[in-house]
Amino acid sequence: MLLKMVIIALLVFMVYNLFRALLLMNKRPTPEQPPMTKYIGRRLMVSVAIVVLLLVGLLTGLITPNPRP
């Protein structure tokens, strides 16, 4: 159950970073703003972490896949 909550929290964090990048893309750039790639890069790293957690959960048996497609 804890693994599923961590994955959901990471998904929420990924969507948050996506919207932060969207807001930066629509604003006029200023020198003190962080670049948009910072948030896109975070989103990419969180996506990789989610995939790794899912694979580890499946291999260890913490997450059981649906037996029927």
Backbone as a chain_set.jsonl record, in Angstrom:
{"seq": "MLLKMVIIALLVFMVYNLFRALLLMNKRPTPEQPPMTKYIGRRLMVSVAIVVLLLVGLLTGLITPNPRP", "coords": {"N": [[0.828, -1.191, 0.0], [1.983, 1.202, 0.715], [3.815, 1.612, -1.335], [2.138, 2.118, -3.496], [1.001, 4.535, -2.71], [3.256, 6.168, -2.752], [3.836, 6.133, -5.481], [1.545, 7.415, -6.486], [1.887, 9.933, -5.295], [4.223, 10.732, -6.609], [3.237, 10.89, -9.22], [1.454, 13.04, -8.952], [3.312, 15.054, -8.344], [4.674, 15.077, -10.76], [2.722, 16.039, -12.554], [2.371, 18.561, -11.426], [4.894, 19.755, -11.966], [4.723, 19.774, -14.733], [2.684, 21.652, -15.196], [3.895, 23.892, -14.055], [5.961, 24.333, -15.886], [4.395, 24.931, -18.081], [3.241, 27.375, -17.303], [5.537, 28.975, -17.18], [6.245, 28.913, -19.852], [4.28, 30.424, -21.047], [4.648, 32.948, -20.021], [6.332, 36.14, -20.185], [9.788, 36.049, -20.665], [12.118, 36.539, -18.009], [15.234, 37.568, -16.509], [15.627, 36.523, -13.881], [14.031, 34.314, -13.69], [13.684, 30.762, -13.409], [14.82, 28.392, -15.882], [12.609, 26.857, -18.289], [13.264, 24.261, -18.889], [14.175, 23.179, -16.563], [11.936, 22.342, -15.08], [10.8, 20.553, -16.889], [12.822, 18.682, -17.021], [12.79, 17.72, -14.394], [10.312, 16.478, -14.467], [10.795, 14.44, -16.274], [12.706, 12.907, -14.856], [11.16, 12.09, -12.672], [9.307, 10.52, -13.999], [10.937, 8.412, -14.862], [11.651, 7.397, -12.356], [9.156, 6.496, -11.476], [8.619, 4.413, -13.295], [10.734, 2.676, -12.669], [10.107, 2.1, -9.975], [7.643, 0.786, -10.37], [8.498, -1.473, -11.809], [10.211, -2.685, -9.917], [8.363, -3.169, -7.897], [6.672, -5.015, -9.209], [8.464, -7.123, -9.712], [9.23, -7.902, -7.129], [6.856, -8.663, -6.04], [5.205, -6.968, -4.649], [3.34, -5.522, -5.991], [0.667, -6.807, -7.715], [0.04, -7.902, -10.955], [-2.774, -7.515, -13.187], [-4.419, -10.501, -13.857], [-5.951, -11.082, -16.075], [-6.246, -9.761, -19.3]], "CA": [[0.0, 0.0, 0.0], [2.873, 2.358, 0.781], [4.384, 1.786, -2.667], [1.114, 2.734, -4.332], [0.875, 5.944, -2.303], [4.446, 6.862, -3.244], [3.669, 6.29, -6.923], [0.533, 8.45, -6.689], [2.505, 11.212, -4.95], [5.134, 11.075, -7.701], [2.412, 11.304, -10.359], [0.972, 14.39, -8.668], [4.47, 15.929, -8.485], [4.964, 15.162, -12.183], [1.729, 16.934, -13.143], [2.692, 19.893, -10.92], [6.019, 20.27, -12.739], [4.245, 20.016, -16.086], [1.963, 22.918, -15.208], [4.864, 24.968, -13.811], [6.623, 24.598, -17.162], [3.409, 25.579, -18.934], [3.131, 28.773, -16.89], [6.75, 29.671, -17.606], [6.253, 29.013, -21.304], [3.334, 31.458, -21.45], [5.057, 34.246, -19.496], [7.459, 36.81, -20.814], [10.991, 35.625, -19.925], [12.908, 37.501, -17.239], [16.507, 36.931, -16.135], [15.617, 35.82, -12.598], [13.2, 33.114, -13.793], [14.38, 29.51, -13.764], [14.442, 27.971, -17.236], [11.521, 25.89, -18.389], [13.831, 22.919, -18.953], [14.336, 22.679, -15.189], [10.719, 21.63, -14.703], [10.631, 19.426, -17.802], [13.801, 17.683, -16.589], [12.262, 17.08, -13.177], [9.219, 15.596, -14.866], [11.403, 13.266, -16.883], [13.32, 12.096, -13.797], [10.076, 11.484, -11.893], [8.755, 9.451, -14.84], [11.867, 7.282, -14.778], [11.521, 6.834, -11.01], [7.886, 5.759, -11.408], [8.781, 3.165, -14.042], [11.61, 1.804, -11.875], [9.336, 1.625, -8.818], [6.677, -0.206, -10.837], [9.214, -2.713, -12.134], [10.662, -3.296, -8.662], [7.167, -3.687, -7.233], [6.217, -6.218, -9.904], [9.432, -8.21, -9.544], [9.25, -8.361, -5.735], [5.541, -9.16, -5.659], [4.439, -5.981, -3.902], [2.234, -5.159, -6.878], [0.297, -7.961, -8.525], [-0.602, -7.461, -12.194], [-4.086, -8.081, -13.488], [-4.168, -11.75, -14.581], [-6.704, -11.109, -17.324], [-6.096, -8.481, -20.018]], "C": [[0.872, 1.254, 0.0], [3.478, 2.654, -0.593], [3.39, 2.475, -3.595], [0.933, 4.209, -3.981], [2.069, 6.764, -2.773], [4.324, 7.108, -4.742], [2.635, 7.369, -7.229], [1.099, 9.824, -6.368], [3.469, 11.663, -6.041], [4.366, 11.509, -8.949], [1.878, 12.72, -10.166], [2.114, 15.397, -8.829], [4.835, 16.121, -9.953], [3.998, 16.121, -12.878], [1.975, 18.374, -12.683], [3.837, 20.511, -11.723], [5.617, 20.551, -14.184], [3.525, 21.36, -16.171], [2.866, 24.097, -14.885], [5.591, 25.338, -15.096], [5.667, 25.298, -18.127], [3.275, 27.053, -18.585], [4.362, 29.565, -17.31], [6.79, 29.863, -19.118], [5.358, 30.162, -21.767], [3.705, 32.848, -20.945], [6.17, 34.841, -20.341], [8.718, 36.474, -20.017], [11.68, 36.798, -19.22], [14.181, 36.798, -16.787], [16.469, 36.138, -14.831], [14.743, 34.569, -12.592], [14.056, 31.879, -14.031], [13.957, 29.088, -15.17], [13.358, 26.895, -17.214], [12.061, 24.457, -18.382], [14.069, 22.331, -17.567], [13.127, 21.832, -14.791], [10.455, 20.429, -15.611], [11.608, 18.303, -17.425], [13.368, 16.966, -15.325], [11.169, 16.084, -13.529], [9.76, 14.316, -15.483], [12.008, 12.348, -15.824], [12.253, 11.405, -12.936], [9.439, 10.348, -12.691], [9.636, 8.208, -14.798], [11.757, 6.605, -13.415], [10.236, 6.016, -10.868], [8.009, 4.417, -12.127], [9.649, 2.185, -13.256], [10.864, 1.253, -10.665], [8.303, 0.578, -9.227], [7.35, -1.534, -11.158], [9.688, -3.427, -10.876], [9.475, -3.891, -7.915], [6.636, -4.945, -7.882], [7.159, -7.388, -9.675], [9.464, -8.757, -8.117], [7.902, -8.889, -5.268], [4.724, -8.192, -4.833], [3.214, -5.509, -4.685], [1.924, -6.384, -7.726], [-0.397, -7.455, -9.784], [-1.968, -8.125, -12.36], [-3.883, -9.361, -14.304], [-4.883, -11.825, -15.923], [-6.561, -9.764, -18.026], [-7.416, -7.795, -20.277]], "O": [[0.535, 2.249, -0.641], [3.633, 3.817, -0.968], [3.775, 3.329, -4.394], [0.732, 5.038, -4.869], [1.914, 7.926, -3.151], [4.675, 8.186, -5.221], [2.835, 8.163, -8.148], [0.826, 10.785, -7.087], [3.526, 12.85, -6.364], [4.809, 12.411, -9.66], [1.854, 13.511, -11.109], [1.911, 16.476, -9.387], [5.258, 17.207, -10.349], [4.419, 16.93, -13.704], [1.805, 19.308, -13.468], [3.753, 21.674, -12.119], [6.134, 21.487, -14.792], [3.737, 22.12, -17.117], [2.636, 25.198, -15.386], [5.813, 26.517, -15.37], [6.084, 26.16, -18.902], [3.202, 27.895, -19.481], [4.24, 30.708, -17.749], [7.311, 30.866, -19.605], [5.651, 30.804, -22.776], [3.129, 33.836, -21.401], [6.848, 34.149, -21.1], [8.71, 36.606, -18.793], [11.802, 37.892, -19.77], [14.211, 35.571, -16.689], [17.213, 35.168, -14.688], [14.715, 33.84, -11.601], [15.041, 31.936, -14.767], [12.846, 29.399, -15.599], [13.22, 26.137, -16.254], [11.382, 23.542, -17.916], [14.154, 21.112, -17.417], [13.275, 20.743, -14.237], [9.945, 19.405, -15.156], [11.266, 17.123, -17.501], [13.551, 15.756, -15.193], [11.102, 14.991, -12.968], [9.234, 13.231, -15.235], [11.836, 11.131, -15.894], [12.434, 10.259, -12.523], [9.07, 9.323, -12.118], [9.136, 7.086, -14.709], [11.768, 5.377, -13.329], [10.23, 4.97, -10.219], [7.55, 3.396, -11.615], [9.334, 0.997, -13.184], [10.975, 0.065, -10.359], [8.105, -0.407, -8.516], [6.831, -2.597, -10.817], [9.576, -4.649, -10.781], [9.569, -4.988, -7.363], [6.192, -5.858, -7.185], [6.714, -8.517, -9.466], [9.7, -9.948, -7.918], [7.816, -9.503, -4.204], [3.648, -8.552, -4.357], [2.19, -5.147, -4.106], [2.81, -6.936, -8.379], [-1.329, -6.657, -9.691], [-2.261, -9.154, -11.752], [-3.234, -9.314, -15.349], [-4.456, -12.562, -16.812], [-6.741, -8.724, -17.393], [-7.445, -6.716, -20.868]]}, "num_chains": 1, "name": "protein.A"}
